[in-house]
Amino acid sequence: MSASGNRGGRNARSGRRLVAERRNAAPAKSSRSSGSGGSGRKSGRSRRRTQQRRRGGIRGAIGAFFRFIWRIVFGIVWRATLALVLILAGATAYIYSTLPPMTELVDGRARGSVTMLDRDGNVFAWRGEQYGGLIDTETVSEHVVNAIVATEDRRFFRHWGISPRGIASAIRINLREGRGPLEGHGGSTITQQVAKLLCLGVAFDPDEWETEAEYEADCRRGSLWRKIQELPFSLAMELRYTKQEILTIYLNRAYMGAGAFGVEAASQRYFGHSAAELNPQESAIIAGLLTAPSRYAPTSSLQRSQDRAAVVLGLMEEQGYLTAAEAAEARANPATLSEAAEARAGGYFADWVMTQGPDFLLRETTEDVIIRTTFDPRMQEAAEAALVDVFENQVREGSEAEAAIIVMSADGAVRAMVGGRQEGTGLFNRATMAMRQTGSAFKPFVYATALDLGWRFDDLVEDAPLTINVPGSGPYSPRNYTGEFYGTVTLTEALRASLNTPAVRLSEEVGRDLVRTVAAEFGIESDLALGPALALGASESTLIEMTGAYAGILNGGSAVTPYGLVDLRLVGDTEPMMGQGGGIRERVISEFAARQLTYMMAQVVANGTGQRAQLPDRPVAGKTGTTTSARDAWFIGFTADYVAGVWMGYDDNSPMSGVTGGGLPAEIWRQTMEAIHDGIPPRPLPMIDPAEEARPEPIEEAPGRRPDIAEQILMEVLGLLGANRN
């Protein structure tokens, strides 16, 4: 069995070898039988194998080349990356070592603020850069934090200061909207925005920057290099400060529009209360300001600000900071401005007050200053309302005419000021800056001079043709507005009808130099005309000068310096650094002369050119003024309580049509003063009673011997000696 089995195995192996040999031999046999054809097939296979070897060699070579390049690139990249990481780490470590404590960064203003209080102690205006004081994430309303995070950086509490996703998204949006990749949306985190607010730690250097505005513009500039610089600074802040501290810097340092820096200042500025009390809708307005503070400031456009706040409320609801019901309620009851912010009253007054003290305490202050002023919001509102009403209802639509109003007390304390029809700050103030011809509004100072020299209100003056030869100019012949002459009139009648020739005659008789002196002492500091036209208001003056001069008539003949600043102190101090810079000054004319002049001016309103200024419940004294071709129209007058002046005209000095001082200016004056005196008991004007001051009838001499000349001389000498003894 074994032998047989072995043989079977060998036979099987021999059979397999035989089959293999036959298989190998078959192509050879076929090749031999086919002749040269077999040789061709063999050669084709050889070529294919050669081509495959060649192709494998090319591919291998190319692959080897790219692998070589890749090794080079990879080596460069990882080394460069390592170098950048080391540089970034070094820069971050350096910046980290230079960062000060958080409390030193919350107030980055280069200038201080000026807060103005009205006569009742309420805030009505701000100037400079206002900072409301330190507020942090613990003391501010939680709605503010939520609104800012939801709007500016929803992943703020989860990233390390940089958000690549946010930057990529911002670039995509900018490109889609046709801007540069870094123009518009910046994709900055709150940490990066704080880095920008800190100007990457670079302080303002006056030697490098001409103005702070240029410095701040450079800090806000967006560029690739700026983004690269922000990277280590942001990382350093994330390492140096907590998230709450970074957010605190942001809450205190961000500009919020209208000169307010920080959430607390903005809350006080717009809503009149602390940021700790902000509700969701107010917080949404605050957060909305961060995108474009000037555009979305509620004092600029409340509707635009509220629309932006509605978007913020939607983001707060979407991210779970507000429920749907809370968001709906906030949208249904949008935030509104405080009474002071809404009124926006006193812009011209506040600008003027800023010129009433030293620059280092006002316009260039680095401290926070509080000023008490003479400003009265109720009077300001009355003046503004009167101006609007007259221009809307009595002036043709589209007119570019302007007007100015000033209200003051008899001591020169300015209570209200309107410098033009446009509201705002930093505007041309026609009440204090515009030099305009005064016209007949100047005549009271001619009569004041005469009355102080002994003339009386009932003395006579001639209204007849008059010609004065002016050296260098030729003959000057004044004429009345009506073109007629009225003969002999009293001083009161001449002023009541605003006659021109009597005013010139009187000025020439008392002396032009003396008239100029009296006017200047009353506060008209502008250059006064030298010729006879001085009496008719050929000189230029400002409304505040003229109104202040009339206040001197009201107070009994003493000059005043118009003032608005009562006292000034630094925030935190209890004692003022300086007090008022104006008020009643020296006497210019006698009280009796002032009382006579007040009576004469009262007749102007009662029966003369100023009748349109009459008030229903109290006497008024005043004077109209209209210059050549009605280029300027004035009405200035007073009651026993207040004096007010109104000017109207065009800025380019072009003529007005059909406007005189007794027309629209008197109407504006009447509406203003009627509202101002509402609730104030009527008082009589400080003027004479003409019946009591009438000239006594001449006493007839008793019959008998008249003293001779020697006796008269002796009596006069004795009288003089007696007068000297007294």
Backbone hydrogen bonds, N-H to C=O, Kabsch-Sander energy under -0.5 kcal/mol:
donor,donor_aa,acceptor,acceptor_aa,energy
5,G,1,M,-2.4
6,N,2,S,-2.5
7,R,3,A,-2.5
8,G,4,S,-2.8
9,G,5,G,-2.1
10,R,6,N,-2.7
11,N,7,R,-3.3
12,A,8,G,-2.2
13,R,9,G,-2.2
14,S,10,R,-3.1
15,G,11,N,-2.7
16,R,12,A,-1.8
17,R,13,R,-2.2
18,L,14,S,-2.1
19,V,15,G,-2.2
20,A,16,R,-2.0
21,E,17,R,-2.6
22,R,18,L,-2.7
23,R,19,V,-2.3
24,N,20,A,-2.2
25,A,21,E,-2.6
26,A,22,R,-2.4
28,A,24,N,-0.6
29,K,25,A,-2.3
30,S,26,A,-2.7
31,S,27,P,-2.6
32,R,28,A,-2.6
33,S,29,K,-2.8
34,S,30,S,-1.9
35,G,31,S,-1.0
35,G,32,R,-0.6
37,G,34,S,-1.1
38,G,35,G,-0.8
39,S,35,G,-0.7
40,G,36,S,-1.4
41,R,37,G,-1.8
42,K,38,G,-2.0
43,S,39,S,-1.9
44,G,40,G,-2.2
45,R,41,R,-2.2
46,S,42,K,-1.9
47,R,43,S,-2.0
48,R,44,G,-2.7
49,R,45,R,-2.6
50,T,46,S,-2.3
51,Q,47,R,-3.1
52,Q,48,R,-2.9
53,R,49,R,-2.2
54,R,50,T,-2.6
55,R,51,Q,-3.9
56,G,52,Q,-2.9
57,G,53,R,-1.7
58,I,54,R,-2.2
59,R,55,R,-2.8
60,G,56,G,-2.0
61,A,57,G,-2.1
62,I,58,I,-3.1
63,G,59,R,-3.1
64,A,60,G,-2.8
65,F,61,A,-2.3
66,F,62,I,-2.8
67,R,63,G,-2.7
68,F,64,A,-1.9
69,I,65,F,-2.7
70,W,66,F,-3.2
71,R,67,R,-2.2
72,I,68,F,-2.0
73,V,69,I,-3.4
74,F,70,W,-3.5
75,G,71,R,-2.0
76,I,72,I,-2.6
77,V,73,V,-3.5
78,W,74,F,-2.9
79,R,75,G,-1.6
80,A,76,I,-3.4
81,T,77,V,-3.6
82,L,78,W,-2.1
83,A,79,R,-2.5
84,L,80,A,-3.1
85,V,81,T,-2.9
86,L,82,L,-2.5
87,I,83,A,-2.9
88,L,84,L,-3.5
89,A,85,V,-2.8
90,G,86,L,-2.7
91,A,87,I,-3.2
92,T,88,L,-2.9
93,A,89,A,-2.5
94,Y,90,G,-2.5
95,I,91,A,-2.9
96,Y,92,T,-2.7
97,S,93,A,-1.7
98,T,94,Y,-0.9
98,T,95,I,-0.8
99,L,95,I,-1.2
99,L,96,Y,-0.5
104,E,101,P,-1.7
105,L,102,M,-2.1
106,V,102,M,-0.5
108,G,106,V,-0.6
112,G,365,T,-3.1
114,V,127,R,-3.1
115,T,369,V,-2.9
116,M,125,A,-2.9
117,L,371,I,-3.1
118,D,122,N,-3.0
119,R,375,F,-2.9
121,G,118,D,-2.1
124,F,116,M,-2.3
125,A,116,M,-1.1
127,R,114,V,-2.5
129,E,112,G,-1.9
130,Q,128,G,-0.7
130,Q,259,G,-3.2
132,G,261,F,-0.7
140,V,136,D,-2.4
141,S,275,A,-1.5
144,V,141,S,-1.2
145,V,141,S,-1.2
146,N,142,E,-2.5
147,A,143,H,-2.5
148,I,144,V,-2.5
149,V,145,V,-2.6
150,A,146,N,-2.6
151,T,147,A,-1.7
152,E,148,I,-3.3
153,D,148,I,-0.6
153,D,149,V,-1.5
156,F,153,D,-1.8
158,R,155,R,-2.2
159,H,155,R,-1.2
160,W,162,I,-0.5
167,I,163,S,-2.3
168,A,164,P,-2.7
169,S,165,R,-2.3
170,A,166,G,-2.3
171,I,167,I,-2.5
172,R,168,A,-2.2
173,I,169,S,-2.2
174,N,170,A,-2.7
175,L,171,I,-2.5
176,R,172,R,-2.2
177,E,173,I,-1.9
178,G,175,L,-1.4
179,R,174,N,-3.0
183,E,180,G,-1.6
185,H,183,E,-0.8
193,Q,189,T,-2.2
194,V,190,I,-2.3
195,A,191,T,-2.1
196,K,192,Q,-2.1
197,L,193,Q,-2.5
198,L,194,V,-2.3
199,C,196,K,-1.5
200,L,195,A,-2.8
201,G,198,L,-1.4
202,V,199,C,-2.2
203,A,201,G,-0.7
208,E,205,D,-1.5
209,W,205,D,-2.3
215,Y,211,T,-1.5
216,E,212,E,-2.8
217,A,213,A,-2.3
218,D,214,E,-2.1
219,C,215,Y,-1.8
220,R,216,E,-1.6
221,R,217,A,-0.5
221,R,218,D,-0.8
223,S,221,R,-0.5
227,K,223,S,-2.3
228,I,224,L,-2.2
229,Q,225,W,-2.3
230,E,226,R,-2.0
231,L,227,K,-1.0
231,L,228,I,-0.5
233,F,229,Q,-1.1
234,S,230,E,-3.0
235,L,231,L,-2.3
236,A,232,P,-2.5
237,M,233,F,-2.2
238,E,234,S,-2.2
239,L,235,L,-1.7
240,R,236,A,-2.6
241,Y,237,M,-3.2
246,I,242,T,-2.3
247,L,243,K,-2.4
248,T,244,Q,-1.9
249,I,245,E,-2.2
250,Y,246,I,-1.9
251,L,247,L,-2.7
252,N,248,T,-1.6
253,R,249,I,-2.2
254,A,250,Y,-1.8
256,M,260,A,-3.1
260,A,257,G,-2.2
261,F,130,Q,-3.0
262,G,254,A,-3.1
262,G,260,A,-0.5
263,V,251,L,-3.3
266,A,262,G,-2.1
267,S,263,V,-2.7
268,Q,264,E,-2.3
269,R,265,A,-2.7
270,Y,266,A,-2.9
271,F,267,S,-2.2
272,G,267,S,-0.9
272,G,268,Q,-0.7
273,H,267,S,-0.9
277,E,274,S,-1.6
278,L,275,A,-1.1
283,S,279,N,-2.8
284,A,280,P,-2.2
285,I,281,Q,-1.4
286,I,282,E,-2.1
287,A,283,S,-2.7
288,G,284,A,-2.2
289,L,285,I,-1.2
289,L,286,I,-0.6
290,L,286,I,-0.6
290,L,287,A,-1.0
291,T,288,G,-0.9
292,A,288,G,-0.7
296,Y,292,A,-2.8
297,A,293,P,-0.7
300,S,297,A,-1.6
301,S,297,A,-2.0
305,S,301,S,-2.1
306,Q,302,L,-2.6
307,D,303,Q,-2.4
308,R,304,R,-2.0
309,A,305,S,-2.1
310,A,306,Q,-1.9
311,V,307,D,-1.2
312,V,308,R,-1.8
313,L,309,A,-2.6
314,G,310,A,-1.7
315,L,311,V,-1.8
316,M,312,V,-2.3
317,E,313,L,-2.2
318,E,314,G,-2.5
319,Q,315,L,-2.0
320,G,317,E,-1.4
321,Y,316,M,-2.5
322,L,316,M,-1.2
327,A,323,T,-2.6
328,A,324,A,-2.3
329,E,325,A,-2.3
330,A,326,E,-2.2
331,R,327,A,-2.4
332,A,328,A,-2.0
333,N,329,E,-1.2
338,S,270,Y,-2.6
342,E,338,S,-3.0
343,A,339,E,-2.1
344,R,340,A,-1.4
347,G,344,R,-0.5
350,A,346,G,-3.2
351,D,347,G,-2.2
352,W,348,Y,-2.1
353,V,349,F,-2.7
354,M,350,A,-1.7
355,T,352,W,-1.9
356,Q,353,V,-2.1
361,L,358,P,-1.3
362,L,358,P,-1.0
362,L,359,D,-0.7
364,E,359,D,-3.2
365,T,362,L,-1.1
369,V,113,S,-3.5
369,V,367,E,-0.6
370,I,569,R,-3.1
371,I,115,T,-2.9
372,R,567,D,-2.5
373,T,117,L,-2.1
374,T,564,G,-1.7
376,D,415,R,-2.8
380,Q,376,D,-2.3
381,E,377,P,-2.6
382,A,378,R,-1.8
383,A,379,M,-2.4
384,E,380,Q,-2.6
385,A,381,E,-2.4
386,A,382,A,-2.1
387,L,383,A,-2.1
388,V,384,E,-2.3
389,D,385,A,-2.5
390,V,386,A,-2.3
391,F,387,L,-2.1
392,E,388,V,-2.3
393,N,389,D,-2.1
394,Q,390,V,-2.6
399,S,396,R,-1.6
402,E,649,G,-3.5
404,A,647,W,-2.2
405,I,418,V,-2.3
406,I,645,G,-2.1
407,V,416,A,-2.2
408,M,643,V,-2.9
409,S,413,A,-2.3
410,A,641,D,-0.5
412,G,409,S,-1.9
414,V,412,G,-0.6
414,V,563,Y,-2.7
415,R,407,V,-3.1
416,A,407,V,-1.6
418,V,405,I,-2.9
430,R,419,G,-2.4
430,R,428,F,-0.9
432,T,429,N,-0.8
433,M,429,N,-2.7
434,A,429,N,-0.6
436,R,434,A,-0.7
436,R,541,S,-2.7
438,T,539,S,-1.7
439,G,537,G,-2.0
441,A,438,T,-1.5
442,F,439,G,-1.9
443,K,440,S,-1.3
445,F,442,F,-1.9
446,V,442,F,-0.6
446,V,443,K,-1.4
447,Y,443,K,-1.9
448,A,444,P,-2.3
449,T,445,F,-1.5
450,A,446,V,-1.9
451,L,447,Y,-2.9
452,D,448,A,-2.1
453,L,449,T,-1.0
453,L,450,A,-0.6
454,G,451,L,-1.2
455,W,450,A,-2.2
459,D,456,R,-1.5
461,V,489,V,-3.0
463,D,487,G,-2.6
464,A,462,E,-0.8
468,I,476,Y,-3.0
470,V,468,I,-0.7
470,V,474,G,-2.9
473,S,470,V,-2.3
474,G,470,V,-2.8
476,Y,468,I,-3.1
483,G,480,N,-0.8
487,G,463,D,-1.9
489,V,461,V,-2.8
491,L,459,D,-1.8
492,T,457,F,-1.8
494,A,490,T,-2.5
495,L,491,L,-2.2
496,R,492,T,-2.7
497,A,493,E,-2.1
498,S,495,L,-0.7
499,L,494,A,-2.6
503,A,499,L,-0.6
504,V,500,N,-2.2
505,R,501,T,-2.8
506,L,502,P,-2.6
507,S,503,A,-2.2
508,E,504,V,-2.6
509,E,505,R,-2.2
510,V,506,L,-2.7
511,G,507,S,-1.8
515,V,511,G,-1.9
516,R,512,R,-2.9
517,T,513,D,-2.1
518,V,514,L,-2.5
519,A,515,V,-2.5
520,A,516,R,-2.5
521,E,517,T,-2.5
522,F,518,V,-1.7
523,G,520,A,-1.2
524,I,519,A,-2.2
525,E,523,G,-1.4
534,L,531,G,-1.8
535,A,532,P,-1.4
536,L,533,A,-1.2
537,G,534,L,-1.6
538,A,533,A,-1.3
540,E,527,D,-0.6
541,S,436,R,-2.4
543,L,430,R,-0.5
544,I,431,A,-1.8
546,M,542,T,-2.2
547,T,543,L,-2.7
548,G,544,I,-2.0
549,A,545,E,-2.1
550,Y,546,M,-2.1
551,A,547,T,-1.8
552,G,548,G,-1.1
553,I,549,A,-0.9
554,L,550,Y,-2.0
555,N,551,A,-2.2
556,G,553,I,-1.2
557,G,552,G,-2.7
558,S,552,G,-0.7
559,A,586,E,-2.6
560,V,522,F,-0.5
561,T,583,G,-2.1
563,Y,412,G,-2.3
566,V,372,R,-3.4
566,V,564,G,-0.6
567,D,372,R,-1.2
568,L,578,M,-2.2
569,R,370,I,-2.3
571,V,368,D,-2.8
573,D,570,L,-2.3
577,M,568,L,-3.5
578,M,568,L,-1.2
580,Q,566,V,-0.8
581,G,565,L,-0.6
583,G,561,T,-1.9
585,R,559,A,-3.9
588,V,557,G,-3.3
589,I,557,G,-1.6
594,A,590,S,-2.2
595,R,591,E,-2.4
596,Q,592,F,-2.3
597,L,593,A,-2.5
598,T,594,A,-2.3
599,Y,595,R,-1.8
600,M,596,Q,-2.4
601,M,597,L,-2.5
602,A,598,T,-1.9
603,Q,599,Y,-1.5
604,V,600,M,-0.9
605,V,601,M,-1.1
606,A,602,A,-2.5
607,N,603,Q,-2.6
608,G,603,Q,-0.7
608,G,604,V,-0.8
609,T,496,R,-1.6
610,G,604,V,-2.1
611,Q,608,G,-1.0
613,A,610,G,-2.0
614,Q,611,Q,-1.7
615,L,618,R,-0.6
621,A,638,F,-2.5
622,G,601,M,-1.6
623,K,636,I,-2.4
625,G,634,W,-1.9
627,T,632,D,-2.2
630,A,627,T,-2.2
631,R,628,T,-1.2
633,A,648,M,-2.1
634,W,625,G,-3.5
635,F,646,V,-2.1
636,I,623,K,-2.0
637,G,644,A,-2.4
638,F,621,A,-3.2
639,T,642,Y,-2.6
643,V,408,M,-2.7
644,A,637,G,-2.8
645,G,406,I,-2.4
646,V,635,F,-2.2
647,W,404,A,-2.1
648,M,633,A,-1.9
649,G,402,E,-2.2
650,Y,631,R,-0.6
650,Y,654,S,-0.5
653,N,650,Y,-1.5
656,M,629,S,-0.7
656,M,630,A,-1.3
658,G,656,M,-0.6
660,T,658,G,-0.5
663,G,660,T,-1.8
666,A,661,G,-0.7
667,E,663,G,-2.0
668,I,664,L,-2.7
669,W,665,P,-2.4
670,R,666,A,-2.6
671,Q,667,E,-2.4
672,T,668,I,-2.3
673,M,669,W,-2.8
674,E,670,R,-2.5
675,A,671,Q,-1.7
676,I,672,T,-2.1
677,H,673,M,-2.3
678,D,675,A,-0.9
680,I,677,H,-2.3
687,M,685,L,-2.1
688,I,595,R,-1.2
692,E,689,D,-1.0
693,E,689,D,-1.7
694,A,691,A,-0.7
712,Q,708,D,-2.0
713,I,709,I,-2.3
714,L,710,A,-2.3
715,M,711,E,-2.4
716,E,712,Q,-2.2
717,V,713,I,-2.3
718,L,714,L,-2.5
719,G,715,M,-2.2
720,L,716,E,-2.2
721,L,717,V,-2.5
722,G,718,L,-2.6
723,A,719,G,-2.3
724,N,720,L,-2.3
725,R,721,L,-2.1
726,N,722,G,-1.6
